[in-house]
Amino acid sequence: MAVTVDRFLSMLDTLPETQQVDAGKWIALKVGGKGYGYVWEKTRTVGLKATLDEQTALVAERPEVFEVQFTAGQFGWVVVYLDGIDADELLELVTEAWCLTAPRNLVAAHEFGHLYDE
């Protein structure tokens, strides 16, 4: 169990129109001009957008892997420690963050495409 920063960044290839914006000390993840995540290579952590309920559940369940980053409106952002999570769970969380942010038509097309991938 553990995901490298490079492995995490390669996961983003599955999420259409994701932009990686170098912000100096971190990489901002955006879709449609809106942020859904951050990567801090130095600390091997990722910040991801989530619902408030998901934020609460993740942090309560495994505080050694997840911590509250901040809340903004109806969203709660979580810090994810890459050393404590497996790739499948991280892909699910980053996909959810992307879906909360991407334009609805892009999300629908992405989900439709996955129906035929299985």
DABELPE-V445669 format. One record per backbone hydrogen bond with DSSP energy under -1.0 kcal/mol. NH is the residue of the N-H (numbers start at 1). CO is the residue of the C=O. E is the energy in kcal/mol with one decimal. If there is no record, write none. Layout:
{{NH:CO:E} {NH:CO:E}}
This chain:
{{3:82:-2.1} {8:4:-2.4} {9:5:-2.7} {10:6:-1.9} {11:7:-1.4} {13:10:-1.3} {14:11:-2.0} {15:12:-1.7} {18:15:-1.3} {19:30:-3.1} {21:28:-3.0} {23:26:-2.8} {25:23:-1.3} {27:39:-2.3} {28:21:-3.0} {29:37:-3.2} {30:19:-2.4} {31:34:-2.4} {34:31:-1.8} {36:29:-2.7} {37:29:-1.2} {38:47:-2.2} {39:27:-2.0} {40:45:-2.7} {45:40:-1.7} {46:80:-2.0} {47:38:-2.3} {48:78:-2.6} {49:36:-1.9} {55:51:-2.5} {56:52:-2.3} {57:53:-2.4} {58:54:-2.8} {59:55:-2.2} {60:56:-2.3} {61:57:-2.4} {62:58:-2.4} {65:62:-1.9} {66:62:-2.4} {67:79:-1.6} {69:77:-2.7} {72:75:-2.8} {75:72:-1.9} {76:50:-2.2} {77:70:-3.1} {78:48:-2.5} {79:67:-3.0} {80:46:-3.4} {81:65:-2.6} {82:44:-2.1} {84:81:-2.0} {90:86:-2.2} {91:87:-2.7} {92:88:-2.0} {93:89:-2.2} {94:90:-2.7} {95:91:-2.2} {96:92:-2.1} {97:93:-2.2} {98:94:-2.3} {99:95:-2.6} {100:96:-2.0} {101:98:-1.2} {102:98:-3.2} {107:103:-2.2} {108:104:-2.8} {109:105:-2.1} {110:106:-2.3} {111:107:-2.9} {112:108:-2.6} {113:109:-2.2} {114:110:-1.5} {115:111:-1.0}}
